Amino acid sequence: MSRLRLFLAAALLLVASAVGIRVLLARQAAIARRRIGKPLGEDSLDADRLWKRRLDGEPLDLLMLGDSLAAGLGAETRKQTLGGRLAKGVGAHLQRPVRLTTGAVVGAESPDLAAQIDGLPAGYRPHVAVILVGGNDVTHRIPVSVSAGHLAEAIRRLRAMGAQVVVGTCPDLGALRAVPQPLRRLAASMSRRLAEVQAETAAQAGAEPVDLRRAVGPMFSDEPDEMFSLDRFHPSPLGYRRTAEALLPAVHRAAARITPEAR
């Protein structure tokens, strides 16, 4: 009987601990939401236009899909958005105009990628597509397998349209100082796991992944005042600049793989 009592006591302690941890994390999530708020609103700048229009040649069609990072929320001008910076960078590299189309939506999750592709103009065929999604998957606790499945399907559809695809993997949510501990450590672990699976998924589906956690994560952790916008969640203009610099080599390689027929 003494062993049974010890077993029951240990089981009750584990249950109580699990409930306590869940309550603590829920409270910390509420604190993080209050700290972050929505000072930037929910509408990103419209950066869709023909960039580097004075250059010769047929425009390269660049497509941005995903969440608020791909949409550029937090930038102060359209030149500072991620799409604008990538369009300018690849245009200068190729010495040809770049037509930017943004299907990304603030607050989007991986399951929303299908609707973003469905919403593209009839007959639209991007040369290069860039996908950035995952942060909201973590905060809304979407299973990694579900996120990966939707990402793979989006890449498959884009490749069928003739596009070369670049995937910026989930950023390091451990850099978000507005999120208290231990919730921040948990978010860091979850975002790292999602990024790893996204990289594997992208490579298997024929896209090139870019590990944003390694490429720019330390900058956001070490210089939060400079790299984050006023909500301490979305990148600042400098944050988008560094993110664009991390993505551009892969975008350049993607543009170089465009077949003569697609050009």
C-alpha positions in Angstrom: 0.0 0.0 0.0 2.9 2.4 0.8 4.2 1.9 -2.8 0.7 2.6 -4.2 0.4 5.8 -2.1 3.8 7.0 -3.3 2.8 6.3 -6.9 -0.4 8.2 -6.5 1.3 11.1 -4.8 3.9 11.3 -7.6 1.2 11.1 -10.3 -0.8 13.9 -8.6 2.3 16.0 -8.3 3.0 15.6 -12.0 -0.6 16.5 -12.9 -0.5 19.6 -10.6 2.9 20.6 -12.1 1.5 20.3 -15.7 -1.5 22.3 -14.8 0.6 24.9 -13.1 3.0 25.2 -16.1 0.0 25.5 -18.5 -1.5 28.3 -16.4 1.9 30.1 -16.2 2.4 29.9 -19.9 -1.1 31.2 -20.6 -0.5 34.1 -18.3 2.8 34.9 -19.9 1.2 34.7 -23.4 -1.3 37.3 -22.3 1.5 39.5 -21.0 3.3 39.2 -24.3 0.1 40.1 -26.2 -0.4 43.2 -24.1 3.3 44.3 -24.4 3.3 43.8 -28.2 -0.2 45.1 -29.0 -0.8 46.4 -32.5 0.8 49.8 -32.8 1.7 49.1 -36.4 -1.9 48.2 -37.3 -2.6 45.3 -39.6 -1.9 46.8 -43.0 1.5 46.8 -44.6 2.7 49.2 -47.2 1.9 48.5 -50.8 5.3 48.0 -52.5 4.0 46.3 -55.6 5.4 48.1 -58.6 8.0 47.8 -61.3 11.3 48.3 -59.7 14.5 49.4 -61.6 12.2 50.5 -64.4 15.0 52.4 -66.2 16.9 49.2 -66.9 16.6 47.4 -70.2 15.1 44.0 -70.7 11.9 42.2 -69.9 10.9 42.4 -66.2 11.5 39.6 -63.9 8.4 38.7 -61.9 9.1 38.4 -58.2 6.4 37.0 -55.9 6.2 37.4 -52.1 4.1 34.9 -50.1 3.6 34.3 -46.4 3.0 36.4 -43.3 3.8 40.0 -42.1 7.5 39.6 -42.7 6.9 38.9 -46.4 4.3 41.7 -46.5 6.8 44.1 -44.9 4.9 45.3 -41.8 7.1 47.6 -39.8 8.8 49.2 -42.8 8.4 53.0 -43.0 8.6 53.3 -46.8 7.9 50.8 -49.6 11.6 50.8 -50.4 12.3 49.4 -46.9 9.9 46.5 -47.2 11.4 43.1 -47.7 9.8 42.8 -51.1 11.1 46.2 -52.1 14.6 45.5 -50.9 14.7 42.1 -52.7 13.3 43.6 -55.9 15.9 46.4 -55.9 18.7 44.0 -55.1 17.9 41.4 -57.7 17.2 44.1 -60.3 20.6 45.6 -59.7 22.2 42.2 -59.8 20.6 41.2 -63.1 20.5 44.7 -64.6 16.8 44.3 -65.6 13.5 45.6 -64.2 11.7 43.6 -61.5 7.9 43.5 -61.2 7.0 42.8 -57.5 3.7 41.1 -56.6 2.9 40.6 -52.9 0.4 37.9 -52.0 1.6 37.8 -48.4 -0.9 38.8 -45.7 -0.3 40.1 -42.2 -1.1 37.4 -39.6 -1.0 34.5 -42.2 -0.1 31.0 -41.3 1.2 28.1 -43.4 -2.4 26.9 -44.2 -3.1 30.3 -45.7 -0.5 29.8 -48.5 -3.0 28.0 -50.7 -5.4 31.0 -50.6 -2.6 33.4 -51.4 -1.7 31.4 -54.5 -5.4 31.1 -55.4 -5.7 34.9 -55.2 -3.1 35.6 -57.8 -4.2 37.1 -61.1 -5.4 34.7 -63.7 -2.4 33.7 -66.0 0.2 35.1 -63.6 3.5 33.2 -63.7 6.2 34.3 -61.3 9.8 33.8 -62.2 10.9 33.7 -58.6 8.7 33.2 -55.5 9.9 33.9 -51.9 8.0 32.4 -49.0 8.4 33.5 -45.4 5.9 31.9 -43.0 6.0 30.2 -39.6 6.0 32.6 -36.7 2.2 32.6 -36.5 2.2 28.8 -36.8 4.3 28.7 -33.6 2.2 31.2 -31.6 -1.0 29.5 -32.7 0.4 26.1 -32.0 -0.1 24.6 -35.4 1.5 21.1 -35.6 4.8 21.1 -37.4 3.6 18.3 -39.7 0.6 20.4 -40.7 2.8 23.5 -41.4 5.2 21.4 -43.4 2.5 19.8 -45.5 1.0 23.2 -46.5 4.5 24.5 -47.3 5.3 21.5 -49.5 2.0 21.9 -51.4 2.6 25.6 -52.0 6.1 24.9 -53.4 4.7 22.2 -55.6 2.1 24.6 -57.0 4.6 27.3 -57.6 7.1 25.0 -59.3 4.3 23.8 -61.5 3.8 27.4 -62.5 7.4 27.6 -63.6 8.7 29.5 -60.6 12.0 29.1 -58.8 11.2 29.1 -55.0 13.2 30.4 -52.0 12.0 29.7 -48.5 13.1 31.9 -45.6 12.6 29.5 -42.6 10.9 30.5 -39.4 12.8 33.2 -37.5 14.1 32.7 -33.9 11.2 33.7 -31.6 13.7 33.5 -28.7 14.8 37.0 -29.8 11.4 38.5 -28.7 12.2 40.1 -25.4 8.6 41.2 -25.0 7.9 37.6 -24.4 8.7 36.6 -20.8 10.6 33.5 -19.6 10.1 30.6 -19.7 7.6 31.1 -22.5 10.4 32.7 -24.6 12.6 29.6 -24.3 9.7 27.4 -25.3 9.0 29.6 -28.3 12.7 29.5 -29.3 12.7 25.7 -29.2 9.4 25.5 -31.2 10.5 28.0 -33.8 13.9 26.2 -34.2 12.2 22.9 -34.7 9.8 24.3 -37.3 12.7 26.0 -39.1 14.5 22.7 -39.3 11.5 20.9 -40.8 10.8 23.8 -43.2 14.4 23.5 -44.5 14.0 19.8 -45.1 10.6 20.2 -46.7 11.8 23.0 -49.0 14.8 21.1 -50.2 12.8 18.0 -50.9 10.1 20.0 -52.8 12.7 21.7 -55.0 13.0 25.0 -53.3 16.1 26.6 -51.7 15.8 27.2 -47.9 17.5 30.1 -46.1 18.1 29.6 -42.4 17.0 33.0 -41.0 17.6 31.9 -37.4 21.3 31.5 -38.1 21.6 34.3 -40.6 20.0 37.1 -38.8 18.8 35.7 -35.5 21.9 36.8 -33.5 21.5 40.3 -34.8 17.9 40.5 -33.5 19.0 39.1 -30.2 22.0 41.4 -29.7 20.5 44.6 -31.1 16.8 44.5 -30.4 16.4 48.3 -30.3 17.8 48.6 -33.8 16.5 45.5 -35.4 12.9 45.5 -34.2 10.2 48.1 -34.9 8.3 49.9 -32.2 6.1 46.8 -31.4 9.2 44.8 -30.6 7.9 42.0 -32.7 8.2 42.9 -36.4 11.5 44.0 -38.0 12.5 47.7 -38.3 13.8 49.1 -41.6 17.3 47.9 -40.5 15.8 44.5 -39.6 14.4 44.1 -43.1 17.6 45.3 -44.6 19.6 42.5 -42.8 16.9 39.9 -43.7 17.0 40.9 -47.3 20.8 40.6 -47.3 20.5 37.1 -46.0 17.9 36.1 -48.7 19.4 37.9 -51.7 22.1 35.3 -52.6 19.5 32.6 -52.8 17.2 34.9 -54.8 20.1 35.6 -57.2 20.7 31.9 -57.6 17.0 31.3 -58.2 16.9 34.0 -60.9 20.0 32.4 -62.6 18.1 29.1 -62.8 15.2 30.5 -64.8 15.0 28.7 -68.1 15.3 30.7 -71.4 11.7 29.9 -72.2 10.5 31.5 -68.9 12.6 34.6 -69.5 
